[in-house]
Amino acid sequence: MPSRVSDLITIDARWDRPLVERCFRLEEASVILCMPLSQHGCPDRLIWHYTRNGLYSVKSGYLVAQQMETNGELRRKSGGQSSTEDEKDSTWADLWRLEVPPKLCHFIWRGCRNILAVRNNLRRRGIRINIGCPLCNEEVETQVHLFFRCPFVRVFWFGSPLQLDVVTVEGGDFLECWKSLCNKFGDLQDAGHFIRWVSCGLWRIWKCRNSVVFKGILIPPCAALELLSQQVWEVVNSGGKTVQQPRAKQQPAREIQGFWLKPHFRTMKVNCDGAWCNQTSVGGCGWVVRDFVGIFQAGGGMGNLLCGSSLMAEAEAVRMAMLACVELGVEIVQVETDSKVLVDMIKGDLLTDAALEGILWDVKALRQQMRVVEFLFTPRACNRVAHQVASYVMHVEGSHIWVGFEPEWLFNTLAFDVNITIQL
């Protein structure tokens, strides 16, 4: 049994497949063989394997802890579930689908989990503080009192367009009160409109409360209602969500229609594509290099590759194409793939998938060996040649390369891309 991982890797930086299959169970060997290896010395690092990018986040840690607690792995009695796992109650799913800004959804979720920083909760956490309501100074500031029982908010809710009498809102905690409001307005014809007013109203009460606590300024209910109306208007006109303009350049009209575009003068273009079967985890990679006139220069691919995902097969195709360009002496090249996610990862617009880190490290290392490299996204219709090669090598398996002259079965597709009507 090998004592180190390096003992399972061959000299050419590939898994020793027979050795891996001999040392591990079939399921384990399959997972190992699908892990891509860097051929240019990608440094090792610790990753958090519960997230796709390998980075720890509080959200992922919380979900893992909740799952472990439910399964009894934290040495506690197996019991409750988190809000994301409650399949019997649609409250949480409905909450995250509200047509309001995400911060309001998160705020209401915190209220339903009883973790808002009201004074009673702060005292419960051991903080010595006056627990009186800052708006009325009559009762203990609990979440239910602040949002549904305080004299200030009773005036606020009744003066709102909802004309809500909070006495009719039943519930001993925030979650029950929220469900009561959802049931009250959920059967109406424009339920989303009324729930939006409720959500914004809760947020406005919280802002008024904080104005008193942190600034010492008490906002009258009438002024709070004007701010509420303005807020609802802004939410409605923004569609309830934050809209971000796409950063990607608009593709030329001709390319969108499905035509391959020639590269700049004295520039090579390499199209690459990956094919992958979900059932077997076997994939194939294909690439084709053409000059600025559209003439075939070289092409190739490899089949019978074990990949963990279709994205990994696409990444392998880019790495293989870059390696071929270096070996062919190409100095100025445009690399095209039909995977927008992969292009964004290479450019740094998206966090790198941890499973692809070794491949993308090699891509960047190969990039340093050429003068100019440009990575481009192209629609599938403009990437027919590479897709055809990937499908071919996946079917026949093995490694293939053609230099100078294209295979006969590829001629028609190459001719179509440069508007030549001759066919074989």
matplotlib code that plots the C-alpha trace (Angstrom):
import matplotlib.pyplot as plt

x = [0.0, 1.6, 2.3, 2.1, -0.2, 2.8, 3.3, 0.0, 1.1, 3.2, 6.2, 4.1, 1.8, -1.1, -2.8, -1.4, -4.8, -4.1, -2.4, -5.2, -7.8, -5.8, -5.4, -8.9, -12.5, -14.2, -16.2, -13.1, -10.9, -13.5, -13.5, -9.7, -9.2, -11.7, -9.5, -7.4, -3.7, -1.6, 1.3, 3.0, 3.3, 0.1, 0.9, -1.1, -3.5, -6.1, -9.7, -13.2, -14.7, -18.3, -18.2, -17.5, -14.7, -13.0, -13.4, -15.1, -18.1, -20.2, -23.3, -21.7, -20.3, -23.8, -25.4, -22.8, -23.2, -27.0, -26.7, -24.2, -26.5, -29.5, -27.5, -26.2, -22.6, -22.1, -22.8, -26.2, -29.5, -30.8, -33.7, -34.5, -33.8, -32.7, -35.0, -33.5, -34.4, -38.0, -39.8, -43.2, -43.4, -43.4, -42.9, -39.1, -39.4, -42.1, -40.0, -37.0, -39.3, -40.6, -40.3, -38.3, -34.6, -32.6, -31.7, -35.4, -35.7, -32.7, -34.1, -37.4, -35.6, -33.6, -36.8, -38.4, -35.3, -35.6, -32.1, -32.7, -30.8, -33.8, -33.0, -34.6, -32.5, -29.4, -30.1, -30.6, -27.1, -25.7, -25.4, -26.4, -28.8, -32.1, -34.7, -37.4, -38.9, -37.1, -40.3, -42.8, -40.8, -43.7, -43.0, -40.0, -38.6, -39.2, -39.6, -43.4, -43.8, -41.6, -43.3, -46.9, -47.8, -46.1, -48.5, -46.2, -46.4, -50.2, -50.6, -48.1, -49.8, -53.3, -52.2, -50.5, -52.4, -53.0, -55.1, -53.9, -55.2, -52.3, -54.6, -55.9, -52.3, -52.1, -48.9, -46.6, -43.4, -42.3, -42.6, -46.2, -47.1, -45.4, -47.4, -50.6, -50.0, -49.1, -52.4, -54.3, -53.1, -52.1, -55.6, -56.1, -55.9, -52.8, -51.1, -47.6, -48.4, -49.8, -46.9, -44.5, -46.1, -45.8, -42.2, -41.3, -43.3, -41.4, -38.1, -39.3, -40.2, -36.8, -35.2, -37.3, -36.3, -32.6, -33.0, -34.1, -31.4, -28.4, -29.3, -31.8, -34.3, -37.9, -39.5, -43.3, -45.6, -46.7, -43.1, -42.4, -45.4, -44.1, -40.7, -42.5, -44.5, -41.2, -39.5, -42.3, -42.3, -38.6, -38.9, -41.7, -39.8, -36.7, -38.5, -37.7, -34.2, -30.8, -30.2, -26.6, -25.6, -23.7, -20.0, -19.6, -19.2, -22.1, -21.3, -21.2, -24.5, -22.9, -21.5, -24.8, -26.4, -24.1, -21.0, -17.4, -15.5, -12.0, -9.3, -7.2, -4.4, -1.5, -3.5, -4.3, -7.7, -8.0, -11.5, -11.8, -14.7, -15.3, -17.8, -18.8, -21.1, -22.7, -23.4, -19.8, -17.9, -15.9, -15.2, -13.3, -11.6, -11.1, -9.3, -8.8, -6.3, -7.0, -5.2, -6.6, -7.9, -9.7, -7.3, -6.9, -3.4, -3.8, -6.3, -6.5, -8.1, -8.1, -10.8, -11.5, -10.7, -12.2, -13.8, -15.9, -18.2, -18.9, -17.1, -14.0, -14.1, -14.3, -11.3, -9.3, -10.0, -8.7, -5.5, -4.9, -5.4, -3.0, -0.4, -0.8, -0.3, 2.9, 4.2, 3.3, 5.1, 2.0, 2.7, -0.5, -3.8, -7.4, -8.8, -12.5, -14.8, -18.6, -18.4, -19.0, -18.4, -15.0, -14.0, -15.1, -13.0, -9.9, -10.3, -10.9, -14.5, -15.7, -14.1, -12.3, -13.9, -11.6, -11.9, -10.5, -7.7, -4.9, -6.1, -6.5, -3.1, -1.6, -3.6, -2.1, 1.4, 1.1, -0.2, 3.1, 4.9, 3.1, 3.1, -0.6, -3.5, -7.1, -9.8, -13.3, -16.7, -18.5, -22.0, -22.2, -23.3, -19.9, -17.9, -19.1, -15.6, -14.3, -17.5, -17.2, -13.6, -14.5, -17.4, -15.1, -12.3, -14.8, -16.2, -13.0, -11.0, -7.2, -5.1, -5.3, -3.5, -3.6, -1.1, -1.4, -4.3, -7.7, -9.4, -11.9, -14.9, -14.1, -13.8, -17.5, -17.7, -14.5, -15.8, -19.1, -17.4, -15.6, -18.7, -17.3, -20.1, -17.9, -18.7, -17.1]
y = [0.0, 3.4, 5.6, 8.9, 10.4, 11.0, 7.2, 7.0, 9.5, 8.6, 10.5, 12.4, 13.7, 11.3, 8.9, 5.4, 3.9, 0.2, 1.0, 3.2, 0.6, -2.1, -0.1, 1.3, 0.2, 0.8, 3.8, 5.4, 4.8, 6.4, 9.6, 9.7, 9.2, 12.0, 14.5, 16.4, 16.7, 19.8, 19.3, 22.5, 22.3, 23.9, 24.4, 22.5, 24.2, 23.4, 23.7, 23.6, 20.9, 21.8, 24.7, 24.7, 27.2, 25.6, 28.7, 28.6, 30.8, 31.2, 30.1, 26.8, 26.2, 26.8, 24.4, 21.7, 22.2, 21.9, 18.7, 17.2, 18.1, 16.6, 13.4, 13.3, 13.7, 16.6, 14.2, 15.8, 14.1, 14.1, 16.5, 19.8, 20.9, 24.2, 26.4, 25.1, 21.5, 21.9, 20.3, 20.2, 24.0, 26.2, 29.4, 29.5, 28.8, 31.5, 33.9, 33.7, 34.1, 37.5, 40.2, 42.5, 43.2, 40.3, 42.3, 42.4, 38.7, 38.2, 40.6, 38.8, 35.5, 36.7, 37.8, 34.4, 32.8, 35.2, 36.6, 40.3, 42.5, 43.7, 44.4, 41.3, 39.1, 41.1, 40.6, 36.9, 36.8, 38.2, 41.9, 44.2, 46.6, 48.3, 46.0, 48.7, 49.4, 52.5, 53.6, 53.6, 52.9, 50.9, 47.2, 44.9, 45.1, 41.7, 41.2, 40.7, 43.9, 46.0, 45.0, 44.2, 45.4, 48.8, 51.8, 53.4, 50.5, 50.2, 53.7, 53.0, 49.8, 51.3, 54.4, 52.4, 51.5, 48.1, 49.7, 46.8, 46.4, 44.5, 43.2, 40.7, 39.4, 36.2, 34.7, 34.4, 35.0, 36.7, 33.6, 32.9, 36.6, 36.4, 33.3, 35.0, 37.9, 35.6, 33.7, 37.0, 38.4, 35.3, 34.5, 38.0, 38.5, 40.6, 38.8, 39.7, 43.4, 43.2, 41.1, 43.6, 46.3, 44.1, 43.4, 47.0, 48.0, 45.7, 47.1, 50.7, 50.0, 48.6, 51.7, 53.9, 51.9, 52.2, 55.9, 56.3, 53.9, 55.1, 58.8, 59.7, 60.8, 59.7, 59.7, 60.4, 57.7, 60.1, 60.7, 57.0, 56.3, 58.7, 56.9, 53.6, 54.7, 55.9, 52.7, 50.5, 52.7, 52.1, 48.4, 48.1, 50.1, 48.0, 44.7, 43.9, 42.8, 44.4, 44.5, 44.3, 45.1, 42.3, 42.9, 40.7, 42.3, 41.9, 39.3, 40.4, 39.9, 37.5, 35.3, 35.1, 33.8, 30.8, 31.8, 31.3, 34.6, 34.8, 36.1, 39.2, 39.4, 37.2, 35.7, 32.1, 30.9, 27.7, 26.4, 23.8, 21.7, 18.9, 16.0, 14.2, 11.3, 11.7, 8.0, 6.8, 10.1, 9.5, 12.4, 13.6, 16.8, 18.3, 21.3, 22.9, 25.6, 27.9, 31.0, 34.4, 33.3, 30.3, 27.6, 24.5, 24.4, 21.6, 19.7, 16.9, 15.5, 12.7, 10.3, 8.1, 10.8, 10.5, 13.8, 14.8, 17.1, 18.6, 21.8, 19.8, 18.3, 21.8, 22.9, 19.9, 20.9, 24.4, 23.1, 20.6, 23.3, 25.6, 22.9, 22.1, 25.8, 26.0, 22.9, 24.2, 27.5, 29.7, 33.1, 35.1, 33.1, 33.5, 30.6, 30.0, 27.8, 27.6, 27.6, 31.1, 30.0, 28.7, 31.9, 34.0, 31.7, 32.1, 35.9, 36.1, 37.3, 34.2, 32.4, 29.3, 25.9, 24.1, 20.9, 22.8, 24.7, 22.4, 22.7, 26.4, 26.8, 25.0, 27.2, 30.3, 28.7, 27.9, 31.4, 32.8, 30.9, 32.8, 36.5, 37.2, 35.0, 36.1, 33.9, 34.2, 32.8, 31.6, 30.1, 26.4, 27.1, 28.8, 25.9, 23.1, 22.0, 21.5, 19.8, 17.4, 16.5, 16.0, 13.7, 11.7, 11.1, 10.2, 7.5, 6.0, 6.8, 7.3, 10.3, 11.9, 14.8, 16.2, 18.8, 20.6, 18.5, 18.0, 14.6, 14.0, 13.9, 17.4, 19.1, 20.1, 21.8, 23.7, 24.8, 25.9, 28.1, 30.1, 30.2, 27.7, 25.7, 22.8, 19.6, 16.1]
z = [0.0, -1.0, 1.9, 0.0, -2.6, -4.9, -5.0, -6.9, -9.6, -12.7, -14.0, -16.5, -13.8, -14.2, -11.9, -12.0, -12.7, -12.2, -8.9, -7.7, -8.6, -6.8, -3.6, -3.2, -3.4, -6.8, -5.5, -3.9, -6.9, -9.2, -7.1, -7.0, -10.7, -11.5, -9.6, -12.1, -11.5, -12.2, -14.6, -13.8, -10.0, -8.6, -4.9, -2.3, 0.1, 2.6, 1.4, 2.9, 0.8, 1.7, -0.7, -4.4, -4.3, -1.3, 0.9, 4.3, 4.9, 8.0, 6.0, 5.0, 8.5, 9.9, 7.5, 8.2, 12.0, 11.7, 9.7, 12.2, 15.1, 13.4, 12.7, 16.3, 15.2, 17.7, 20.5, 21.1, 20.9, 17.3, 17.0, 15.4, 11.9, 10.5, 8.5, 5.2, 6.0, 7.2, 4.3, 6.1, 6.5, 3.4, 5.6, 4.9, 1.2, 0.9, 2.8, 0.5, -2.5, -1.3, -3.9, -1.6, -1.3, 0.1, 3.2, 4.2, 3.7, 5.9, 8.5, 8.7, 8.9, 11.9, 13.5, 12.9, 14.5, 17.5, 17.0, 16.4, 18.9, 20.9, 24.5, 26.0, 23.7, 24.6, 28.4, 27.7, 26.2, 29.4, 28.4, 31.3, 29.7, 30.4, 28.8, 28.5, 25.1, 23.7, 21.9, 24.8, 27.9, 29.2, 28.5, 28.1, 24.6, 23.1, 19.3, 19.7, 21.7, 19.4, 16.2, 17.2, 20.7, 21.3, 21.3, 18.7, 16.2, 16.8, 15.5, 12.7, 11.4, 11.6, 9.7, 7.0, 3.7, 5.3, 8.1, 10.2, 13.8, 15.4, 18.2, 15.6, 14.9, 16.9, 18.1, 21.1, 19.1, 16.0, 13.8, 14.8, 14.2, 10.8, 9.9, 11.1, 8.8, 5.9, 6.4, 6.7, 3.4, 1.6, 0.3, -1.2, -4.9, -4.7, -1.8, -2.9, -2.8, 0.8, 2.1, 0.6, 2.6, 5.8, 5.1, 4.5, 7.6, 9.8, 8.5, 9.0, 12.6, 13.2, 11.6, 13.9, 16.9, 16.0, 15.5, 19.1, 20.5, 18.6, 17.8, 20.4, 17.8, 17.9, 14.5, 14.7, 13.2, 10.5, 9.3, 9.5, 7.3, 4.7, 4.7, 4.4, 1.3, -0.3, 0.5, -1.0, -4.1, -4.5, -4.0, -6.6, -9.2, -8.7, -9.0, -5.4, -6.2, -6.8, -10.5, -11.8, -15.3, -17.0, -17.5, -20.5, -23.9, -26.3, -28.9, -32.5, -34.3, -36.8, -34.1, -32.3, -35.5, -35.4, -37.6, -36.6, -36.6, -38.0, -35.6, -36.1, -38.7, -37.7, -34.9, -34.4, -33.0, -31.2, -30.5, -27.8, -26.3, -23.9, -24.0, -20.9, -19.9, -16.5, -16.0, -16.6, -15.7, -18.9, -21.2, -24.2, -25.2, -28.7, -30.1, -33.5, -34.5, -37.5, -38.8, -39.5, -42.9, -41.4, -42.7, -40.6, -38.9, -36.4, -34.4, -31.8, -28.8, -26.2, -25.2, -22.2, -19.8, -16.3, -15.3, -12.3, -14.3, -17.7, -16.6, -15.8, -19.3, -20.7, -18.6, -19.7, -23.3, -22.7, -21.0, -23.8, -26.5, -24.7, -24.5, -28.2, -29.0, -27.0, -28.7, -32.2, -31.4, -31.5, -29.9, -30.5, -30.0, -29.2, -27.1, -27.6, -25.6, -25.2, -21.4, -20.1, -16.5, -17.4, -19.2, -16.2, -13.9, -16.0, -16.2, -12.5, -12.7, -10.8, -7.9, -9.1, -8.5, -6.1, -8.3, -11.3, -9.5, -10.8, -14.4, -14.3, -12.7, -15.7, -18.1, -16.5, -16.5, -20.3, -20.9, -19.7, -22.5, -25.2, -26.1, -26.3, -25.2, -25.2, -23.7, -25.4, -24.9, -28.0, -28.4, -29.1, -32.7, -33.3, -31.8, -34.0, -35.1, -31.6, -30.5, -33.5, -32.5, -28.9, -29.8, -32.2, -29.7, -27.0, -29.3, -30.6, -27.4, -27.3, -28.2, -31.7, -33.4, -37.0, -38.2, -41.6, -43.0, -41.4, -41.3, -44.0, -41.7, -40.4, -43.8, -44.3, -40.9, -41.5, -44.9, -43.5, -40.9, -43.7, -46.0, -48.5, -50.2, -51.3, -49.5, -49.5]

ax = plt.figure().add_subplot(projection="3d")
ax.plot(x, y, z, "-o")
ax.set_aspect("equal")
plt.show()
